[in-house]
Amino acid sequence: MDLPVILISADARKQVVMKGVTYGACDYLIKPVCIETLKNIWQHVVRKKARNTF
């Protein structure tokens, strides 16, 4: 199953962010998260997945 993952955390250390992305996260958001930012990233992830599906 290919499920896009967006990590959301208060930990903004570069090594933590990179570890999350290295382990397969599509993106990493740092709390507090602006809802518009989350919407934009999710739309990007969905579009990318749709392009790769066909």
Beta strands, then each sheet from edge to edge (+ up, - down):
strand 1: 6-9
strand 2: 27-30
sheet 1: 1+ 2+
end
